Amino acid sequence: MDHLKWLTVCDDEKVPYGLNKSEQTLQVSTLSWARTLEEQLKKLTNKLVVLNLGRHPWEIGKISKLQDSTIEMVNAQGDTVFVNMRHVKSFHFPQ
């Protein structure tokens, strides 16, 4: 990711979608944010991630290694998949 296009900050007092606190199932992540995408993804090594909203099956998997702007992931079938970090538009890591 070369630049951030949108960042939404949520108010602690307001809960999204009109849910009350007991209906909210989201957990706040304790993972701190790094300065670069590469550093952030390194923190997620050996964790499940969803890249680019998971539009393609190869964009969902466990990160094995990052090297030279390439993400090495293992998909659901156990196959190794390589993704160019410059093609990553978003990432999500379920906890």
Secondary structure, DSSP 8 states (H G I E B T S, - for coil): --S--------TT--GGG--TTT-----------SSHHHHHHHTTTSEEEEGGG-SGGGEEEEEEEETTEEEEE-TTS-EEEEEGGG---EE---
